[in-house]
Amino acid sequence: MKIAVASPRYPGTIEEGLSQVNTLAKIAAQDGAVIVCFPETYIPGYPLPGQPHTRLSQAELNTAFQMACSIAADNNIALILPMDWYEGEQFLNVAQVIGPDGSSLGYQAKVQLDPSEDAIWDAGHERKLFEVNGLVFGISICHEGFRYPETVRWAARQGAQIVFHPHFAGSDKEGYTPETWGSMQQPYYEKAMMMRALENTIYFASSNYYTKYPESASSLLAPDGSLIAHQPYTESGVFTCAIDLSLATGILAKRWKAI
């Protein structure tokens, strides 16, 4: 089975974002991927530091979501598309899951918000598993996967073979461009990806935006914690990889004992 992980450019508009979703989904589908994951709140774009976050209306978000469903159906590929979303009175940071036929399979809301996000979104209240073409997976969004390993372990203990990890880490204004994946000179993010796979014995697929100065690469980690592939730091795009689901036993996660 092949999966894909996207590293799109930051969207200036919803239309630009959906155009990149279409382009990268098409490339992934042509390479045989059954599912492709995009970065955190890709529609309309993660709030950039120092800039106010403009809330779109639910009608605008619904329209964008329906267009994404058409992209999935047209390319016969499942999408994990993180978006802003309303649930009743709550304004959430979610990852929408769209089946290869364009149907909605539900969403995972971000439960563990970063303190800087408390004034932007409301926290979600439950964790979910999803299934596409026999692939069972969970979703842990950015801060959750980096600082709350319990979110990944929950999915592994429930039978997830892979956890997808949409996130945003980087800047187009300042910083430096890494040269080596997992370098000690870089922030801890890539090391955390390795641990989420290794400590749970499952695959871990992390999707980040392309920026001039990325703090982490979109990456795929094997159940033994080894790096399978990552998107080059200097390129936007999407990569696809074959995974062997028999290796995703979740044995370490399932041996955890509550005290």
FIKEMI-165761 format. One record per residue (C-alpha): residue number from 1; residue in three letters; x, z, y negated. Coordinates in steps of 0.001 Angstrom, whole numbers, m for minus. Layout:
residues N
(rec NUM; ala; (X; Z; Y)),
...
END
This chain:
residues 259
(rec 1; met; (0; 0; 0)),
(rec 2; lys; (1232; m849; m3489)),
(rec 3; ile; (557; 1140; m6646)),
(rec 4; ala; (1485; 355; m10246)),
(rec 5; val; (2584; 2451; m13209)),
(rec 6; ala; (2247; 1085; m16753)),
(rec 7; ser; (4420; 1630; m19836)),
(rec 8; pro; (2462; m74; m22615)),
(rec 9; arg; (3246; m64; m26305)),
(rec 10; tyr; (1306; 2302; m28546)),
(rec 11; pro; (m2007; 613; m29448)),
(rec 12; gly; (m2591; m37; m33124)),
(rec 13; thr; (m6291; m631; m32432)),
(rec 14; ile; (m8684; m302; m29504)),
(rec 15; glu; (m8649; m4086; m29165)),
(rec 16; glu; (m4872; m4124; m28944)),
(rec 17; gly; (m4942; m1346; m26366)),
(rec 18; leu; (m7483; m3140; m24196)),
(rec 19; ser; (m5496; m6356; m24485)),
(rec 20; gln; (m2439; m4574; m23075)),
(rec 21; val; (m4556; m2984; m20341)),
(rec 22; asn; (m5754; m6454; m19360)),
(rec 23; thr; (m2263; m7991; m19431)),
(rec 24; leu; (m591; m5226; m17416)),
(rec 25; ala; (m3484; m4876; m14951)),
(rec 26; lys; (m3299; m8595; m14275)),
(rec 27; ile; (455; m8417; m13609)),
(rec 28; ala; (m4; m5424; m11299)),
(rec 29; ala; (m2851; m7079; m9408)),
(rec 30; gln; (m884; m10288; m8933)),
(rec 31; asp; (1897; m8187; m7418)),
(rec 32; gly; (m537; m6677; m4925)),
(rec 33; ala; (m1143; m3223; m6440)),
(rec 34; val; (m4445; m1543; m5604)),
(rec 35; ile; (m4357; 767; m8634)),
(rec 36; val; (m2528; 1017; m11963)),
(rec 37; cys; (m2134; 4119; m14144)),
(rec 38; phe; (m1885; 4122; m17960)),
(rec 39; pro; (m560; 6871; m20296)),
(rec 40; glu; (m2414; 9812; m21805)),
(rec 41; thr; (m5380; 9028; m24112)),
(rec 42; tyr; (m4320; 5388; m24244)),
(rec 43; ile; (m7682; 4620; m25823)),
(rec 44; pro; (m7490; 5123; m28767)),
(rec 45; gly; (m3870; 6394; m28547)),
(rec 46; tyr; (m2343; 9868; m28356)),
(rec 47; pro; (m2349; 11664; m31762)),
(rec 48; leu; (1039; 11084; m33364)),
(rec 49; pro; (2833; 14013; m35024)),
(rec 50; gly; (1927; 14410; m38672)),
(rec 51; gln; (m1040; 12055; m38467)),
(rec 52; pro; (m4714; 13104; m38351)),
(rec 53; his; (m6590; 12244; m35169)),
(rec 54; thr; (m9623; 10135; m36034)),
(rec 55; arg; (m12455; 10659; m33588)),
(rec 56; leu; (m14180; 7536; m32400)),
(rec 57; ser; (m17907; 7663; m31762)),
(rec 58; gln; (m19198; 7840; m28206)),
(rec 59; ala; (m20703; 4389; m28726)),
(rec 60; glu; (m17245; 2966; m29543)),
(rec 61; leu; (m15723; 4711; m26546)),
(rec 62; asn; (m18536; 3491; m24286)),
(rec 63; thr; (m17907; m84; m25384)),
(rec 64; ala; (m14184; 244; m24705)),
(rec 65; phe; (m14902; 1782; m21301)),
(rec 66; gln; (m17236; m1033; m20312)),
(rec 67; met; (m14594; m3574; m21303)),
(rec 68; ala; (m12078; m1710; m19142)),
(rec 69; cys; (m14539; m1844; m16233)),
(rec 70; ser; (m14723; m5619; m16658)),
(rec 71; ile; (m10907; m5831; m16654)),
(rec 72; ala; (m10788; m3907; m13360)),
(rec 73; ala; (m13435; m6132; m11767)),
(rec 74; asp; (m11914; m9377; m13055)),
(rec 75; asn; (m8533; m8440; m11563)),
(rec 76; asn; (m9829; m6595; m8472)),
(rec 77; ile; (m7670; m3566; m9248)),
(rec 78; ala; (m8520; 84; m9827)),
(rec 79; leu; (m7585; 1586; m13193)),
(rec 80; ile; (m6669; 5080; m14305)),
(rec 81; leu; (m7387; 4758; m18015)),
(rec 82; pro; (m6948; 7910; m20118)),
(rec 83; met; (m9319; 8112; m23093)),
(rec 84; asp; (m10963; 10412; m25581)),
(rec 85; trp; (m14450; 11255; m24300)),
(rec 86; tyr; (m17548; 13290; m25117)),
(rec 87; glu; (m19315; 15511; m22610)),
(rec 88; gly; (m22297; 17059; m24316)),
(rec 89; glu; (m20929; 18981; m27292)),
(rec 90; gln; (m17359; 18870; m25975)),
(rec 91; phe; (m14677; 16407; m27066)),
(rec 92; leu; (m12308; 15890; m24142)),
(rec 93; asn; (m8977; 14345; m23206)),
(rec 94; val; (m9787; 12574; m19919)),
(rec 95; ala; (m8437; 10075; m17410)),
(rec 96; gln; (m11184; 7667; m16418)),
(rec 97; val; (m11016; 6264; m12872)),
(rec 98; ile; (m12460; 2772; m12456)),
(rec 99; gly; (m12829; 1133; m9048)),
(rec 100; pro; (m11605; m2399; m8269)),
(rec 101; asp; (m15212; m3587; m8475)),
(rec 102; gly; (m15519; m2230; m12003)),
(rec 103; ser; (m17555; 830; m11054)),
(rec 104; ser; (m16983; 4252; m12598)),
(rec 105; leu; (m15543; 6774; m10144)),
(rec 106; gly; (m15613; 9630; m12635)),
(rec 107; tyr; (m12878; 11264; m14683)),
(rec 108; gln; (m10451; 14144; m14742)),
(rec 109; ala; (m10535; 16122; m17978)),
(rec 110; lys; (m7407; 17857; m19232)),
(rec 111; val; (m7950; 21516; m18412)),
(rec 112; gln; (m4659; 22986; m19640)),
(rec 113; leu; (m4223; 21947; m23272)),
(rec 114; asp; (m926; 22242; m25113)),
(rec 115; pro; (m1270; 24784; m27965)),
(rec 116; ser; (m829; 21928; m30456)),
(rec 117; glu; (m3949; 20273; m29000)),
(rec 118; asp; (m6352; 23171; m29412)),
(rec 119; ala; (m7616; 21799; m32740)),
(rec 120; ile; (m8096; 18286; m31287)),
(rec 121; trp; (m9819; 18588; m27902)),
(rec 122; asp; (m11879; 21027; m25905)),
(rec 123; ala; (m10476; 22056; m22545)),
(rec 124; gly; (m12023; 20718; m19362)),
(rec 125; his; (m13232; 23124; m16699)),
(rec 126; glu; (m12732; 21601; m13239)),
(rec 127; arg; (m10311; 19619; m11091)),
(rec 128; lys; (m11278; 16614; m8970)),
(rec 129; leu; (m9984; 14317; m6263)),
(rec 130; phe; (m10567; 10567; m6166)),
(rec 131; glu; (m10261; 7884; m3500)),
(rec 132; val; (m9588; 4154; m3775)),
(rec 133; asn; (m9005; 1948; m718)),
(rec 134; gly; (m8124; 4989; 1392)),
(rec 135; leu; (m5692; 6374; m1207)),
(rec 136; val; (m6620; 9973; m2004)),
(rec 137; phe; (m5274; 11183; m5348)),
(rec 138; gly; (m5481; 13758; m8078)),
(rec 139; ile; (m4662; 13506; m11771)),
(rec 140; ser; (m2649; 15979; m13840)),
(rec 141; ile; (m2445; 15125; m17534)),
(rec 142; cys; (846; 15538; m19457)),
(rec 143; his; (1345; 19266; m20285)),
(rec 144; glu; (m518; 20138; m17065)),
(rec 145; gly; (1977; 18412; m14796)),
(rec 146; phe; (5003; 19540; m16794)),
(rec 147; arg; (4154; 23210; m17327)),
(rec 148; tyr; (1312; 24023; m14936)),
(rec 149; pro; (2494; 23052; m11441)),
(rec 150; glu; (m660; 24662; m10055)),
(rec 151; thr; (m2621; 21604; m11190)),
(rec 152; val; (m587; 19360; m8885)),
(rec 153; arg; (m546; 21885; m6039)),
(rec 154; trp; (m4334; 22149; m6148)),
(rec 155; ala; (m4649; 18399; m5553)),
(rec 156; ala; (m2048; 18442; m2764)),
(rec 157; arg; (m3784; 21327; m1007)),
(rec 158; gln; (m7068; 19441; m1158)),
(rec 159; gly; (m5532; 16414; 560)),
(rec 160; ala; (m4143; 14261; m2263)),
(rec 161; gln; (m1397; 11867; m1128)),
(rec 162; ile; (m307; 11207; m4694)),
(rec 163; val; (m890; 12742; m8104)),
(rec 164; phe; (m962; 10443; m11122)),
(rec 165; his; (430; 11917; m14327)),
(rec 166; pro; (m489; 10181; m17596)),
(rec 167; his; (1551; 11552; m20475)),
(rec 168; phe; (3118; 10929; m23876)),
(rec 169; ala; (6702; 11916; m24655)),
(rec 170; gly; (8766; 10076; m27230)),
(rec 171; ser; (8876; 8644; m30733)),
(rec 172; asp; (9285; 5357; m32557)),
(rec 173; lys; (10826; 7152; m35558)),
(rec 174; glu; (13647; 9371; m34345)),
(rec 175; gly; (15597; 10377; m31275)),
(rec 176; tyr; (17838; 8496; m28877)),
(rec 177; thr; (17381; 6097; m25981)),
(rec 178; pro; (18306; 7612; m22598)),
(rec 179; glu; (20596; 5708; m20265)),
(rec 180; thr; (20367; 7627; m16987)),
(rec 181; trp; (17197; 8908; m15325)),
(rec 182; gly; (17170; 12678; m14928)),
(rec 183; ser; (20239; 13258; m17089)),
(rec 184; met; (20910; 16852; m18100)),
(rec 185; gln; (21223; 15640; m21711)),
(rec 186; gln; (17545; 14691; m21722)),
(rec 187; pro; (14475; 16923; m21916)),
(rec 188; tyr; (13346; 18492; m18659)),
(rec 189; tyr; (10388; 16134; m18137)),
(rec 190; glu; (11912; 13895; m15475)),
(rec 191; lys; (13265; 16903; m13591)),
(rec 192; ala; (9732; 18340; m13600)),
(rec 193; met; (8407; 15085; m12093)),
(rec 194; met; (10919; 15419; m9272)),
(rec 195; met; (9829; 18990; m8575)),
(rec 196; arg; (6104; 18208; m8564)),
(rec 197; ala; (6726; 15706; m5748)),
(rec 198; leu; (9253; 17779; m3814)),
(rec 199; glu; (7460; 21126; m3927)),
(rec 200; asn; (4209; 19561; m2699)),
(rec 201; thr; (5539; 16846; m333)),
(rec 202; ile; (3449; 14128; m1985)),
(rec 203; tyr; (4063; 11135; m4218)),
(rec 204; phe; (4062; 11703; m7981)),
(rec 205; ala; (3478; 8791; m10380)),
(rec 206; ser; (4028; 9452; m14077)),
(rec 207; ser; (2998; 7000; m16814)),
(rec 208; asn; (4422; 7202; m20352)),
(rec 209; tyr; (4103; 5014; m23433)),
(rec 210; tyr; (6917; 2652; m24323)),
(rec 211; thr; (8619; 3958; m27480)),
(rec 212; lys; (11946; 3248; m29156)),
(rec 213; tyr; (13115; 6763; m28316)),
(rec 214; pro; (11444; 7823; m25052)),
(rec 215; glu; (11871; 11342; m23749)),
(rec 216; ser; (10942; 10286; m20212)),
(rec 217; ala; (10423; 7114; m18218)),
(rec 218; ser; (7334; 6031; m16368)),
(rec 219; ser; (8413; 6964; m12857)),
(rec 220; leu; (7450; 7120; m9193)),
(rec 221; leu; (8796; 9966; m7049)),
(rec 222; ala; (8746; 10151; m3243)),
(rec 223; pro; (7495; 13194; m1283)),
(rec 224; asp; (11100; 14361; m832)),
(rec 225; gly; (11627; 14349; m4611)),
(rec 226; ser; (13773; 11211; m4683)),
(rec 227; leu; (13262; 8614; m7391)),
(rec 228; ile; (11715; 5404; m6049)),
(rec 229; ala; (11518; 3471; m9320)),
(rec 230; his; (11183; 3829; m13063)),
(rec 231; gln; (10428; 1556; m15976)),
(rec 232; pro; (13574; 687; m17981)),
(rec 233; tyr; (13742; 2801; m21142)),
(rec 234; thr; (14122; m254; m23360)),
(rec 235; glu; (11171; m2240; m21985)),
(rec 236; ser; (7405; m2041; m22105)),
(rec 237; gly; (5597; m3342; m19062)),
(rec 238; val; (4445; m2295; m15608)),
(rec 239; phe; (6170; m1814; m12259)),
(rec 240; thr; (4689; m1895; m8761)),
(rec 241; cys; (5981; m182; m5620)),
(rec 242; ala; (4930; 80; m2001)),
(rec 243; ile; (4342; 3614; m735)),
(rec 244; asp; (4124; 4926; 2825)),
(rec 245; leu; (1146; 7281; 2947)),
(rec 246; ser; (2301; 8803; 6235)),
(rec 247; leu; (5127; 10490; 4303)),
(rec 248; ala; (2717; 12261; 1943)),
(rec 249; thr; (1967; 15164; 4268)),
(rec 250; gly; (1458; 17827; 1616)),
(rec 251; ile; (2961; 20258; 4116)),
(rec 252; leu; (4771; 22434; 1570)),
(rec 253; ala; (1678; 22738; m617)),
(rec 254; lys; (m527; 23585; 2347)),
(rec 255; arg; (1843; 26360; 3504)),
(rec 256; trp; (1338; 28272; 249)),
(rec 257; lys; (m107; 31743; 842)),
(rec 258; ala; (m2014; 33672; m1789)),
(rec 259; ile; (m857; 37252; m2275)),
END
